[in-house]
Amino acid sequence: MNTLERFGPLLGRILIALIFIVAGYGKITGFDGTVGYIASTGLPFPQLLTLGAIVVELGGGILLITGWQARWAATALLVFTAFAALWFHNFWAVPADQVQNQTIHFMKNVSMMGGLLYVVAFGAGALRVGRSTAAAAGAGNAGRVTA
């Protein structure tokens, strides 16, 4: 296994997860503001949704970095990100002065969904919590997809 195959998935998971961890922490420190923003969009139970967003973003981000249950974490983050893109960045339904900003945020979410889908499809890679010592050392091709 070469260096890119070994460390690339870990670095990719870290880079994808950072935005979720930072956003989750921001929701904790700015809880009331997040609740107000969610309430302003017309969604019910804004406090509960804020708590749910914190759990998904922080929990999913941490799981993604560690690689433990990475496919499940990536799936949860993918669904969360799709919902956020459609509900909070609906560039097709905002005033003209907000279209460019919301389009950028929508496309950012679409790009993040692409990275998350990659983790769902191919897993966490070689460096992850819960990987056996033999597998980590490169013994055998267990779990490796070949053409």
Summary of the structure (lengths in Angstrom):
residues: 147
radius of gyration: 17.7
end to end distance: 16.0
largest distance: 57.2
contacts: 408
relative contact order: 0.15
helix: 76%
strand: 0%
